[in-house]
Amino acid sequence: MGFPMRAEEAYRTGLAQWLVPHAELMDQTRKVADHVASLPPLATRVAKESINSGYDIPLSEVAHADLYRFMALQLTEDKTEGHRAWRERRKPVFKGR
């Protein structure tokens, strides 16, 4: 049960990350989509799973599930590639493994 809030107020209070004129909406949408697509695919999938599972499960159980998800990500090739690319100051090439 929410209440109506103007876009300016949502932006000012931090509920919205951007305040974009309608004419620039698709450009901003593409920038966000490009950014999400550049992220490690396994970590992105795990983040989405965490968000989606948090709706129906008690917080303590979600926290434990997130710990297991995080541990699993520590064992991936993408994690190693991300650290290596950071050390070498280059853009990482993630493979979803």
Secondary structure, DSSP 8 states (H G I E B T S, - for coil): ------HHHHHHHTS-S----GGGHHHHHHHHHHHHHHS-HHHHHHHHHHHHHTTTS-HHHHHHHHHHHHHHHHTSHHHHHHHHHHHTTS-------
